[in-house]
Amino acid sequence: MKLSEYIVKLRIATRSATMCENVSGKNKNTLSLKTKILFLLRNKPLSPSDFMSILQLSKTNLAILMKSMVEEDLVIKTRNNADKREITYKITDAGIKYLDERLEIIESCAKTLGEDYDSAIQKLREALSVLEFII
């Protein structure tokens, strides 16, 4: 199998592996776009262009999502004092709590692997190190 085929299979498998929440009797993807944004913000503030580049989002979709995340107090929007056009987003304490809750839900699902849990971590670590050229 080619690397491209493994990447597609990995993308499909990770989506299935994160369908961990049950809402009204239906599985819900715990790894939403909101969760991905908060995950990226956990380590440093980012600009809209950073998100558009990393997550391949359109400016309009990002603006709508970030507006709602600001309203939910998950992130704060700041403008550069020298250049008011320059915007960055930072995660709030509520955003960290929301992210930690989502990650714990995924972790709980993953722990059902039992003995294979540690092996899965190692294999995913290795796969990520190969695929980091994409980031």
N, CA, C and O atoms as CSV, one atom per row, in Angstrom:
chain,resi,resn,atom,element,x,y,z
A,1,MET,N,N,0.853,-1.175,0.000
A,1,MET,CA,C,0.000,0.000,0.000
A,1,MET,C,C,0.900,1.240,0.000
A,1,MET,O,O,1.973,1.233,0.603
A,2,LYS,N,N,0.460,2.295,-0.675
A,2,LYS,CA,C,1.210,3.549,-0.762
A,2,LYS,C,C,0.972,4.404,0.485
A,2,LYS,O,O,-0.016,4.225,1.197
A,3,LEU,N,N,1.896,5.336,0.733
A,3,LEU,CA,C,1.759,6.254,1.874
A,3,LEU,C,C,0.445,7.024,1.773
A,3,LEU,O,O,-0.244,7.204,2.777
A,4,SER,N,N,0.097,7.475,0.588
A,4,SER,CA,C,-1.148,8.230,0.405
A,4,SER,C,C,-2.362,7.422,0.847
A,4,SER,O,O,-3.298,7.969,1.431
A,5,GLU,N,N,-2.347,6.138,0.572
A,5,GLU,CA,C,-3.470,5.283,0.967
A,5,GLU,C,C,-3.526,5.104,2.485
A,5,GLU,O,O,-4.606,5.071,3.075
A,6,TYR,N,N,-2.358,4.991,3.105
A,6,TYR,CA,C,-2.319,4.907,4.567
A,6,TYR,C,C,-2.818,6.211,5.202
A,6,TYR,O,O,-3.505,6.183,6.223
A,7,ILE,N,N,-2.478,7.332,4.606
A,7,ILE,CA,C,-2.936,8.627,5.137
A,7,ILE,C,C,-4.458,8.706,5.081
A,7,ILE,O,O,-5.090,9.147,6.041
A,8,VAL,N,N,-5.047,8.285,3.973
A,8,VAL,CA,C,-6.506,8.292,3.857
A,8,VAL,C,C,-7.127,7.357,4.889
A,8,VAL,O,O,-8.099,7.719,5.552
A,9,LYS,N,N,-6.574,6.170,5.023
A,9,LYS,CA,C,-7.092,5.213,6.008
A,9,LYS,C,C,-6.959,5.756,7.428
A,9,LYS,O,O,-7.858,5.580,8.250
A,10,LEU,N,N,-5.839,6.413,7.714
A,10,LEU,CA,C,-5.620,7.001,9.042
A,10,LEU,C,C,-6.640,8.103,9.314
A,10,LEU,O,O,-7.169,8.206,10.421
A,11,ARG,N,N,-6.910,8.913,8.320
A,11,ARG,CA,C,-7.894,10.002,8.471
A,11,ARG,C,C,-9.277,9.433,8.787
A,11,ARG,O,O,-9.985,9.941,9.656
A,12,ILE,N,N,-9.648,8.382,8.073
A,12,ILE,CA,C,-10.942,7.734,8.306
A,12,ILE,C,C,-10.982,7.085,9.693
A,12,ILE,O,O,-11.973,7.204,10.415
A,13,ALA,N,N,-9.906,6.406,10.051
A,13,ALA,CA,C,-9.854,5.708,11.339
A,13,ALA,C,C,-9.874,6.683,12.510
A,13,ALA,O,O,-10.511,6.412,13.528
A,14,THR,N,N,-9.183,7.815,12.378
A,14,THR,CA,C,-9.176,8.763,13.499
A,14,THR,C,C,-10.547,9.391,13.686
A,14,THR,O,O,-10.942,9.696,14.812
A,15,ARG,N,N,-11.271,9.584,12.604
A,15,ARG,CA,C,-12.635,10.109,12.750
A,15,ARG,C,C,-13.499,9.097,13.504
A,15,ARG,O,O,-14.245,9.460,14.413
A,16,SER,N,N,-13.392,7.839,13.121
A,16,SER,CA,C,-14.165,6.802,13.808
A,16,SER,C,C,-13.771,6.698,15.275
A,16,SER,O,O,-14.624,6.501,16.140
A,17,ALA,N,N,-12.485,6.830,15.550
A,17,ALA,CA,C,-11.984,6.695,16.921
A,17,ALA,C,C,-12.406,7.851,17.817
A,17,ALA,O,O,-12.344,7.733,19.041
A,18,THR,N,N,-12.832,8.965,17.231
A,18,THR,CA,C,-13.232,10.108,18.054
A,18,THR,C,C,-14.746,10.300,18.107
A,18,THR,O,O,-15.219,11.333,18.579
A,19,MET,N,N,-15.500,9.331,17.634
A,19,MET,CA,C,-16.961,9.371,17.739
A,19,MET,C,C,-17.341,8.839,19.117
A,19,MET,O,O,-17.924,7.764,19.250
A,20,CYS,N,N,-16.997,9.616,20.131
A,20,CYS,CA,C,-17.064,9.119,21.513
A,20,CYS,C,C,-18.245,9.629,22.321
A,20,CYS,O,O,-18.537,9.081,23.384
A,21,GLU,N,N,-18.914,10.636,21.859
A,21,GLU,CA,C,-20.020,11.177,22.634
A,21,GLU,C,C,-21.333,10.683,22.063
A,21,GLU,O,O,-21.459,10.467,20.858
A,22,ASN,N,N,-22.302,10.508,22.933
A,22,ASN,CA,C,-23.608,10.053,22.518
A,22,ASN,C,C,-24.609,11.141,22.861
A,22,ASN,O,O,-24.820,11.456,24.033
A,23,VAL,N,N,-25.231,11.719,21.824
A,23,VAL,CA,C,-26.215,12.774,22.020
A,23,VAL,C,C,-27.524,12.322,21.385
A,23,VAL,O,O,-27.580,12.053,20.185
A,24,SER,N,N,-28.545,12.242,22.173
A,24,SER,CA,C,-29.870,11.801,21.709
A,24,SER,C,C,-29.808,10.474,20.965
A,24,SER,O,O,-30.474,10.292,19.945
A,25,GLY,N,N,-29.011,9.557,21.479
A,25,GLY,CA,C,-28.920,8.227,20.894
A,25,GLY,C,C,-28.051,8.126,19.659
A,25,GLY,O,O,-27.978,7.063,19.043
A,26,LYS,N,N,-27.382,9.224,19.278
A,26,LYS,CA,C,-26.518,9.221,18.093
A,26,LYS,C,C,-25.092,9.556,18.518
A,26,LYS,O,O,-24.866,10.386,19.398
A,27,ASN,N,N,-24.131,8.889,17.870
A,27,ASN,CA,C,-22.732,9.193,18.150
A,27,ASN,C,C,-22.369,10.558,17.586
A,27,ASN,O,O,-22.817,10.945,16.506
A,28,LYS,N,N,-21.559,11.269,18.332
A,28,LYS,CA,C,-21.133,12.612,17.954
A,28,LYS,C,C,-19.612,12.631,17.948
A,28,LYS,O,O,-18.978,12.029,18.815
A,29,ASN,N,N,-19.028,13.317,16.977
A,29,ASN,CA,C,-17.579,13.427,16.905
A,29,ASN,C,C,-17.088,14.388,17.983
A,29,ASN,O,O,-17.394,15.580,17.953
A,30,THR,N,N,-16.334,13.863,18.923
A,30,THR,CA,C,-15.790,14.669,20.016
A,30,THR,C,C,-14.703,15.615,19.512
A,30,THR,O,O,-14.457,16.660,20.115
A,31,LEU,N,N,-14.063,15.254,18.425
A,31,LEU,CA,C,-12.970,16.058,17.875
A,31,LEU,C,C,-13.522,17.034,16.835
A,31,LEU,O,O,-13.266,16.906,15.638
A,32,SER,N,N,-14.274,17.997,17.320
A,32,SER,CA,C,-14.875,18.997,16.445
A,32,SER,C,C,-13.827,20.041,16.053
A,32,SER,O,O,-12.710,20.048,16.570
A,33,LEU,N,N,-14.206,20.903,15.146
A,33,LEU,CA,C,-13.324,21.989,14.735
A,33,LEU,C,C,-13.017,22.902,15.929
A,33,LEU,O,O,-11.903,23.407,16.061
A,34,LYS,N,N,-14.000,23.103,16.782
A,34,LYS,CA,C,-13.809,23.901,17.990
A,34,LYS,C,C,-12.724,23.284,18.883
A,34,LYS,O,O,-11.871,23.994,19.415
A,35,THR,N,N,-12.766,21.969,19.038
A,35,THR,CA,C,-11.767,21.275,19.850
A,35,THR,C,C,-10.382,21.393,19.227
A,35,THR,O,O,-9.399,21.593,19.940
A,36,LYS,N,N,-10.296,21.274,17.914
A,36,LYS,CA,C,-9.009,21.407,17.232
A,36,LYS,C,C,-8.418,22.799,17.427
A,36,LYS,O,O,-7.219,22.939,17.665
A,37,ILE,N,N,-9.254,23.822,17.328
A,37,ILE,CA,C,-8.783,25.195,17.511
A,37,ILE,C,C,-8.264,25.392,18.931
A,37,ILE,O,O,-7.194,25.965,19.129
A,38,LEU,N,N,-9.017,24.919,19.915
A,38,LEU,CA,C,-8.580,25.061,21.310
A,38,LEU,C,C,-7.284,24.287,21.547
A,38,LEU,O,O,-6.409,24.752,22.277
A,39,PHE,N,N,-7.158,23.121,20.941
A,39,PHE,CA,C,-5.934,22.330,21.068
A,39,PHE,C,C,-4.730,23.116,20.539
A,39,PHE,O,O,-3.670,23.133,21.165
A,40,LEU,N,N,-4.898,23.760,19.396
A,40,LEU,CA,C,-3.811,24.553,18.824
A,40,LEU,C,C,-3.480,25.775,19.688
A,40,LEU,O,O,-2.320,26.174,19.788
A,41,LEU,N,N,-4.498,26.360,20.306
A,41,LEU,CA,C,-4.289,27.549,21.141
A,41,LEU,C,C,-3.717,27.223,22.512
A,41,LEU,O,O,-3.240,28.116,23.213
A,42,ARG,N,N,-3.758,25.975,22.896
A,42,ARG,CA,C,-3.297,25.593,24.234
A,42,ARG,C,C,-1.849,26.004,24.473
A,42,ARG,O,O,-1.488,26.367,25.593
A,43,ASN,N,N,-1.016,25.953,23.437
A,43,ASN,CA,C,0.409,26.234,23.612
A,43,ASN,C,C,0.822,27.662,23.276
A,43,ASN,O,O,1.832,28.146,23.786
A,44,LYS,N,N,0.049,28.349,22.417
A,44,LYS,CA,C,0.413,29.724,22.067
A,44,LYS,C,C,-0.737,30.412,21.347
A,44,LYS,O,O,-1.560,29.755,20.709
A,45,PRO,N,N,-0.792,31.724,21.449
A,45,PRO,CA,C,-1.804,32.480,20.700
A,45,PRO,C,C,-1.545,32.345,19.196
A,45,PRO,O,O,-0.400,32.216,18.763
A,46,LEU,N,N,-2.611,32.377,18.419
A,46,LEU,CA,C,-2.483,32.252,16.969
A,46,LEU,C,C,-3.325,33.307,16.262
A,46,LEU,O,O,-4.311,33.806,16.805
A,47,SER,N,N,-2.921,33.628,15.061
A,47,SER,CA,C,-3.651,34.596,14.240
A,47,SER,C,C,-4.648,33.857,13.349
A,47,SER,O,O,-4.551,32.643,13.175
A,48,PRO,N,N,-5.606,34.594,12.786
A,48,PRO,CA,C,-6.529,33.958,11.846
A,48,PRO,C,C,-5.799,33.289,10.677
A,48,PRO,O,O,-6.197,32.207,10.246
A,49,SER,N,N,-4.760,33.902,10.171
A,49,SER,CA,C,-4.029,33.294,9.046
A,49,SER,C,C,-3.360,31.981,9.467
A,49,SER,O,O,-3.228,31.068,8.653
A,50,ASP,N,N,-2.938,31.881,10.734
A,50,ASP,CA,C,-2.385,30.613,11.231
A,50,ASP,C,C,-3.436,29.510,11.142
A,50,ASP,O,O,-3.152,28.415,10.656
A,51,PHE,N,N,-4.640,29.796,11.608
A,51,PHE,CA,C,-5.720,28.803,11.575
A,51,PHE,C,C,-6.088,28.424,10.150
A,51,PHE,O,O,-6.274,27.247,9.838
A,52,MET,N,N,-6.191,29.432,9.285
A,52,MET,CA,C,-6.563,29.159,7.895
A,52,MET,C,C,-5.531,28.256,7.232
A,52,MET,O,O,-5.876,27.391,6.427
A,53,SER,N,N,-4.276,28.461,7.572
A,53,SER,CA,C,-3.203,27.652,6.996
A,53,SER,C,C,-3.178,26.240,7.586
A,53,SER,O,O,-3.123,25.260,6.843
A,54,ILE,N,N,-3.217,26.134,8.894
A,54,ILE,CA,C,-3.104,24.834,9.568
A,54,ILE,C,C,-4.330,23.959,9.334
A,54,ILE,O,O,-4.202,22.766,9.057
A,55,LEU,N,N,-5.517,24.552,9.446
A,55,LEU,CA,C,-6.757,23.779,9.366
A,55,LEU,C,C,-7.448,23.862,8.005
A,55,LEU,O,O,-8.498,23.254,7.797
A,56,GLN,N,N,-6.852,24.621,7.081
A,56,GLN,CA,C,-7.418,24.762,5.735
A,56,GLN,C,C,-8.864,25.264,5.790
A,56,GLN,O,O,-9.761,24.691,5.172
A,57,LEU,N,N,-9.065,26.354,6.549
A,57,LEU,CA,C,-10.388,26.954,6.688
A,57,LEU,C,C,-10.492,28.212,5.844
A,57,LEU,O,O,-9.493,28.890,5.600
A,58,SER,N,N,-11.695,28.520,5.402
A,58,SER,CA,C,-11.917,29.792,4.721
A,58,SER,C,C,-12.006,30.892,5.773
A,58,SER,O,O,-12.334,30.636,6.932
A,59,LYS,N,N,-11.713,32.102,5.355
A,59,LYS,CA,C,-11.747,33.255,6.264
A,59,LYS,C,C,-13.146,33.450,6.852
A,59,LYS,O,O,-13.291,33.739,8.040
A,60,THR,N,N,-14.163,33.291,6.024
A,60,THR,CA,C,-15.551,33.467,6.475
A,60,THR,C,C,-15.938,32.435,7.521
A,60,THR,O,O,-16.486,32.784,8.567
A,61,ASN,N,N,-15.657,31.163,7.245
A,61,ASN,CA,C,-16.004,30.109,8.204
A,61,ASN,C,C,-15.261,30.292,9.517
A,61,ASN,O,O,-15.829,30.102,10.592
A,62,LEU,N,N,-13.989,30.662,9.427
A,62,LEU,CA,C,-13.203,30.893,10.641
A,62,LEU,C,C,-13.779,32.059,11.434
A,62,LEU,O,O,-13.909,31.968,12.655
A,63,ALA,N,N,-14.121,33.136,10.770
A,63,ALA,CA,C,-14.667,34.319,11.456
A,63,ALA,C,C,-15.953,33.976,12.203
A,63,ALA,O,O,-16.147,34.403,13.341
A,64,ILE,N,N,-16.827,33.206,11.563
A,64,ILE,CA,C,-18.094,32.813,12.198
A,64,ILE,C,C,-17.823,31.947,13.426
A,64,ILE,O,O,-18.408,32.166,14.487
A,65,LEU,N,N,-16.939,30.969,13.280
A,65,LEU,CA,C,-16.627,30.068,14.390
A,65,LEU,C,C,-15.954,30.820,15.543
A,65,LEU,O,O,-16.308,30.623,16.705
A,66,MET,N,N,-14.991,31.675,15.222
A,66,MET,CA,C,-14.272,32.394,16.286
A,66,MET,C,C,-15.201,33.360,17.011
A,66,MET,O,O,-15.079,33.543,18.222
A,67,LYS,N,N,-16.121,33.976,16.290
A,67,LYS,CA,C,-17.082,34.879,16.935
A,67,LYS,C,C,-17.891,34.121,17.980
A,67,LYS,O,O,-18.090,34.611,19.092
A,68,SER,N,N,-18.359,32.922,17.621
A,68,SER,CA,C,-19.150,32.143,18.583
A,68,SER,C,C,-18.276,31.660,19.744
A,68,SER,O,O,-18.747,31.590,20.879
A,69,MET,N,N,-17.023,31.330,19.476
A,69,MET,CA,C,-16.133,30.884,20.553
A,69,MET,C,C,-15.793,32.036,21.503
A,69,MET,O,O,-15.619,31.814,22.702
A,70,VAL,N,N,-15.697,33.249,20.987
A,70,VAL,CA,C,-15.496,34.423,21.852
A,70,VAL,C,C,-16.739,34.626,22.714
A,70,VAL,O,O,-16.625,34.882,23.913
A,71,GLU,N,N,-17.922,34.516,22.115
A,71,GLU,CA,C,-19.185,34.675,22.849
A,71,GLU,C,C,-19.339,33.615,23.933
A,71,GLU,O,O,-19.925,33.879,24.983
A,72,GLU,N,N,-18.811,32.409,23.683
A,72,GLU,CA,C,-18.869,31.316,24.664
A,72,GLU,C,C,-17.762,31.439,25.707
A,72,GLU,O,O,-17.679,30.614,26.618
A,73,ASP,N,N,-16.918,32.450,25.588
A,73,ASP,CA,C,-15.792,32.693,26.487
A,73,ASP,C,C,-14.754,31.561,26.456
A,73,ASP,O,O,-14.106,31.274,27.462
A,74,LEU,N,N,-14.610,30.929,25.293
A,74,LEU,CA,C,-13.600,29.884,25.138
A,74,LEU,C,C,-12.273,30.477,24.689
A,74,LEU,O,O,-11.207,29.941,24.989
A,75,VAL,N,N,-12.352,31.593,23.964
A,75,VAL,CA,C,-11.158,32.297,23.494
A,75,VAL,C,C,-11.364,33.791,23.666
A,75,VAL,O,O,-12.490,34.274,23.790
A,76,ILE,N,N,-10.246,34.515,23.671
A,76,ILE,CA,C,-10.319,35.977,23.649
A,76,ILE,C,C,-9.593,36.466,22.406
A,76,ILE,O,O,-8.594,35.895,21.968
A,77,LYS,N,N,-10.128,37.530,21.863
A,77,LYS,CA,C,-9.584,38.136,20.653
A,77,LYS,C,C,-8.847,39.401,21.068
A,77,LYS,O,O,-9.398,40.249,21.769
A,78,THR,N,N,-7.608,39.521,20.633
A,78,THR,CA,C,-6.839,40.730,20.947
A,78,THR,C,C,-6.324,41.354,19.657
A,78,THR,O,O,-6.053,40.665,18.673
A,79,ARG,N,N,-6.200,42.671,19.691
A,79,ARG,CA,C,-5.661,43.418,18.549
A,79,ARG,C,C,-4.321,44.019,18.944
A,79,ARG,O,O,-4.120,44.436,20.085
A,80,ASN,N,N,-3.426,44.053,17.998
A,80,ASN,CA,C,-2.112,44.644,18.210
A,80,ASN,C,C,-2.284,46.156,18.365
A,80,ASN,O,O,-2.968,46.791,17.563
A,81,ASN,N,N,-1.662,46.728,19.397
A,81,ASN,CA,C,-1.782,48.167,19.623
A,81,ASN,C,C,-1.182,48.981,18.491
A,81,ASN,O,O,-1.704,50.045,18.158
A,82,ALA,N,N,-0.102,48.508,17.894
A,82,ALA,CA,C,0.560,49.234,16.818
A,82,ALA,C,C,-0.212,49.134,15.500
A,82,ALA,O,O,-0.245,50.089,14.723
A,83,ASP,N,N,-0.828,47.982,15.252
A,83,ASP,CA,C,-1.569,47.763,14.015
A,83,ASP,C,C,-2.884,47.073,14.361
A,83,ASP,O,O,-2.919,45.860,14.568
A,84,LYS,N,N,-3.957,47.846,14.421
A,84,LYS,CA,C,-5.267,47.333,14.854
A,84,LYS,C,C,-5.822,46.245,13.942
A,84,LYS,O,O,-6.753,45.537,14.324
A,85,ARG,N,N,-5.254,46.102,12.723
A,85,ARG,CA,C,-5.716,45.048,11.813
A,85,ARG,C,C,-5.182,43.682,12.227
A,85,ARG,O,O,-5.738,42.653,11.843
A,86,GLU,N,N,-4.111,43.669,13.005
A,86,GLU,CA,C,-3.478,42.414,13.414
A,86,GLU,C,C,-4.205,41.830,14.624
A,86,GLU,O,O,-4.273,42.448,15.686
A,87,ILE,N,N,-4.749,40.621,14.437
A,87,ILE,CA,C,-5.563,39.957,15.470
A,87,ILE,C,C,-4.875,38.667,15.903
A,87,ILE,O,O,-4.271,37.964,15.093
A,88,THR,N,N,-4.978,38.372,17.199
A,88,THR,CA,C,-4.572,37.051,17.689
A,88,THR,C,C,-5.658,36.552,18.635
A,88,THR,O,O,-6.415,37.331,19.215
A,89,TYR,N,N,-5.711,35.243,18.772
A,89,TYR,CA,C,-6.656,34.602,19.682
A,89,TYR,C,C,-5.880,33.843,20.744
A,89,TYR,O,O,-4.844,33.237,20.470
A,90,LYS,N,N,-6.406,33.889,21.969
A,90,LYS,CA,C,-5.827,33.145,23.092
A,90,LYS,C,C,-6.922,32.324,23.742
A,90,LYS,O,O,-8.091,32.710,23.745
A,91,ILE,N,N,-6.530,31.192,24.289
A,91,ILE,CA,C,-7.489,30.329,24.978
A,91,ILE,C,C,-7.750,30.875,26.382
A,91,ILE,O,O,-6.838,31.385,27.034
A,92,THR,N,N,-8.989,30.767,26.841
A,92,THR,CA,C,-9.352,31.201,28.192
A,92,THR,C,C,-9.349,29.992,29.129
A,92,THR,O,O,-9.164,28.855,28.695
A,93,ASP,N,N,-9.556,30.254,30.410
A,93,ASP,CA,C,-9.679,29.147,31.370
A,93,ASP,C,C,-10.866,28.250,31.023
A,93,ASP,O,O,-10.789,27.028,31.150
A,94,ALA,N,N,-11.965,28.869,30.582
A,94,ALA,CA,C,-13.133,28.081,30.167
A,94,ALA,C,C,-12.802,27.243,28.934
A,94,ALA,O,O,-13.279,26.116,28.801
A,95,GLY,N,N,-11.989,27.790,28.035
A,95,GLY,CA,C,-11.567,27.052,26.852
A,95,GLY,C,C,-10.694,25.864,27.204
A,95,GLY,O,O,-10.828,24.790,26.618
A,96,ILE,N,N,-9.795,26.058,28.166
A,96,ILE,CA,C,-8.935,24.961,28.634
A,96,ILE,C,C,-9.788,23.865,29.255
A,96,ILE,O,O,-9.559,22.678,29.020
A,97,LYS,N,N,-10.776,24.272,30.053
A,97,LYS,CA,C,-11.670,23.287,30.688
A,97,LYS,C,C,-12.449,22.511,29.623
A,97,LYS,O,O,-12.553,21.287,29.698
A,98,TYR,N,N,-12.993,23.217,28.639
A,98,TYR,CA,C,-13.742,22.571,27.556
A,98,TYR,C,C,-12.842,21.583,26.816
A,98,TYR,O,O,-13.246,20.450,26.554
A,99,LEU,N,N,-11.618,22.011,26.478
A,99,LEU,CA,C,-10.674,21.145,25.773
A,99,LEU,C,C,-10.327,19.922,26.602
A,99,LEU,O,O,-10.351,18.801,26.094
A,100,ASP,N,N,-10.004,20.125,27.874
A,100,ASP,CA,C,-9.656,18.999,28.746
A,100,ASP,C,C,-10.798,17.983,28.840
A,100,ASP,O,O,-10.559,16.776,28.866
A,101,GLU,N,N,-12.035,18.475,28.890
A,101,GLU,CA,C,-13.191,17.577,28.944
A,101,GLU,C,C,-13.292,16.746,27.665
A,101,GLU,O,O,-13.538,15.541,27.728
A,102,ARG,N,N,-13.103,17.385,26.500
A,102,ARG,CA,C,-13.165,16.661,25.223
A,102,ARG,C,C,-12.048,15.626,25.138
A,102,ARG,O,O,-12.279,14.494,24.712
A,103,LEU,N,N,-10.832,16.013,25.546
A,103,LEU,CA,C,-9.705,15.083,25.488
A,103,LEU,C,C,-9.923,13.902,26.432
A,103,LEU,O,O,-9.557,12.772,26.109
A,104,GLU,N,N,-10.512,14.160,27.583
A,104,GLU,CA,C,-10.779,13.076,28.533
A,104,GLU,C,C,-11.823,12.101,27.985
A,104,GLU,O,O,-11.732,10.896,28.221
A,105,ILE,N,N,-12.800,12.611,27.265
A,105,ILE,CA,C,-13.805,11.739,26.644
A,105,ILE,C,C,-13.132,10.820,25.623
A,105,ILE,O,O,-13.390,9.616,25.598
A,106,ILE,N,N,-12.276,11.388,24.791
A,106,ILE,CA,C,-11.553,10.586,23.797
A,106,ILE,C,C,-10.645,9.580,24.493
A,106,ILE,O,O,-10.560,8.421,24.087
A,107,GLU,N,N,-9.970,10.030,25.540
A,107,GLU,CA,C,-9.065,9.150,26.289
A,107,GLU,C,C,-9.827,7.978,26.910
A,107,GLU,O,O,-9.348,6.844,26.888
A,108,SER,N,N,-10.999,8.247,27.457
A,108,SER,CA,C,-11.815,7.177,28.045
A,108,SER,C,C,-12.199,6.136,27.001
A,108,SER,O,O,-12.175,4.935,27.270
A,109,CYS,N,N,-12.551,6.606,25.809
A,109,CYS,CA,C,-12.866,5.665,24.715
A,109,CYS,C,C,-11.635,4.850,24.358
A,109,CYS,O,O,-11.729,3.638,24.162
A,110,ALA,N,N,-10.492,5.496,24.272
A,110,ALA,CA,C,-9.261,4.815,23.871
A,110,ALA,C,C,-8.831,3.779,24.896
A,110,ALA,O,O,-8.257,2.751,24.534
A,111,LYS,N,N,-9.097,4.032,26.155
A,111,LYS,CA,C,-8.667,3.092,27.194
A,111,LYS,C,C,-9.418,1.773,27.140
A,111,LYS,O,O,-9.045,0.819,27.822
A,112,THR,N,N,-10.469,1.710,26.340
A,112,THR,CA,C,-11.167,0.438,26.177
A,112,THR,C,C,-10.311,-0.544,25.381
A,112,THR,O,O,-10.656,-1.721,25.272
A,113,LEU,N,N,-9.203,-0.069,24.828
A,113,LEU,CA,C,-8.276,-0.956,24.110
A,113,LEU,C,C,-7.577,-1.929,25.050
A,113,LEU,O,O,-7.035,-2.944,24.613
A,114,GLY,N,N,-7.592,-1.617,26.332
A,114,GLY,CA,C,-6.956,-2.493,27.316
A,114,GLY,C,C,-5.455,-2.556,27.142
A,114,GLY,O,O,-4.791,-1.520,27.135
A,115,GLU,N,N,-4.911,-3.744,27.001
A,115,GLU,CA,C,-3.462,-3.941,26.904
A,115,GLU,C,C,-2.869,-3.270,25.670
A,115,GLU,O,O,-1.691,-2.912,25.673
A,116,ASP,N,N,-3.645,-3.098,24.641
A,116,ASP,CA,C,-3.148,-2.497,23.399
A,116,ASP,C,C,-3.006,-0.971,23.489
A,116,ASP,O,O,-2.497,-0.345,22.560
A,117,TYR,N,N,-3.449,-0.374,24.592
A,117,TYR,CA,C,-3.423,1.079,24.756
A,117,TYR,C,C,-2.009,1.637,24.588
A,117,TYR,O,O,-1.803,2.550,23.787
A,118,ASP,N,N,-1.041,1.111,25.320
A,118,ASP,CA,C,0.330,1.613,25.235
A,118,ASP,C,C,0.930,1.385,23.852
A,118,ASP,O,O,1.665,2.228,23.338
A,119,SER,N,N,0.615,0.259,23.266
A,119,SER,CA,C,1.092,-0.040,21.913
A,119,SER,C,C,0.509,0.956,20.906
A,119,SER,O,O,1.202,1.405,19.993
A,120,ALA,N,N,-0.752,1.292,21.079
A,120,ALA,CA,C,-1.403,2.260,20.184
A,120,ALA,C,C,-0.744,3.627,20.302
A,120,ALA,O,O,-0.538,4.303,19.294
A,121,ILE,N,N,-0.413,4.038,21.514
A,121,ILE,CA,C,0.267,5.323,21.707
A,121,ILE,C,C,1.590,5.333,20.951
A,121,ILE,O,O,1.892,6.291,20.239
A,122,GLN,N,N,2.366,4.290,21.100
A,122,GLN,CA,C,3.668,4.214,20.433
A,122,GLN,C,C,3.520,4.247,18.908
A,122,GLN,O,O,4.265,4.952,18.227
A,123,LYS,N,N,2.573,3.496,18.380
A,123,LYS,CA,C,2.371,3.440,16.933
A,123,LYS,C,C,1.903,4.788,16.394
A,123,LYS,O,O,2.343,5.216,15.327
A,124,LEU,N,N,1.014,5.459,17.123
A,124,LEU,CA,C,0.554,6.770,16.679
A,124,LEU,C,C,1.659,7.815,16.787
A,124,LEU,O,O,1.758,8.701,15.938
A,125,ARG,N,N,2.484,7.720,17.814
A,125,ARG,CA,C,3.632,8.617,17.949
A,125,ARG,C,C,4.552,8.473,16.740
A,125,ARG,O,O,5.013,9.467,16.180
A,126,GLU,N,N,4.813,7.237,16.343
A,126,GLU,CA,C,5.677,6.969,15.184
A,126,GLU,C,C,5.032,7.472,13.892
A,126,GLU,O,O,5.707,8.071,13.054
A,127,ALA,N,N,3.737,7.233,13.730
A,127,ALA,CA,C,3.044,7.693,12.522
A,127,ALA,C,C,3.060,9.217,12.443
A,127,ALA,O,O,3.269,9.785,11.371
A,128,LEU,N,N,2.843,9.866,13.566
A,128,LEU,CA,C,2.851,11.330,13.588
A,128,LEU,C,C,4.221,11.883,13.229
A,128,LEU,O,O,4.318,12.890,12.527
A,129,SER,N,N,5.274,11.239,13.699
A,129,SER,CA,C,6.615,11.733,13.387
A,129,SER,C,C,6.892,11.626,11.885
A,129,SER,O,O,7.623,12.448,11.332
A,130,VAL,N,N,6.322,10.636,11.234
A,130,VAL,CA,C,6.469,10.505,9.776
A,130,VAL,C,C,5.648,11.574,9.062
A,130,VAL,O,O,6.092,12.139,8.063
A,131,LEU,N,N,4.445,11.851,9.578
A,131,LEU,CA,C,3.516,12.763,8.898
A,131,LEU,C,C,3.700,14.239,9.251
A,131,LEU,O,O,3.006,15.088,8.693
A,132,GLU,N,N,4.601,14.556,10.147
A,132,GLU,CA,C,4.760,15.948,10.558
A,132,GLU,C,C,5.239,16.860,9.432
A,132,GLU,O,O,5.196,18.083,9.571
A,133,PHE,N,N,5.690,16.287,8.326
A,133,PHE,CA,C,6.069,17.110,7.187
A,133,PHE,C,C,4.860,17.877,6.648
A,133,PHE,O,O,5.019,18.900,5.982
A,134,ILE,N,N,3.656,17.385,6.936
A,134,ILE,CA,C,2.432,18.031,6.459
A,134,ILE,C,C,2.171,19.319,7.230
A,134,ILE,O,O,1.670,20.293,6.669
A,135,ILE,N,N,2.505,19.321,8.497
A,135,ILE,CA,C,2.200,20.473,9.362
A,135,ILE,C,C,3.074,21.610,9.093
A,135,ILE,O,O,2.945,22.653,9.735
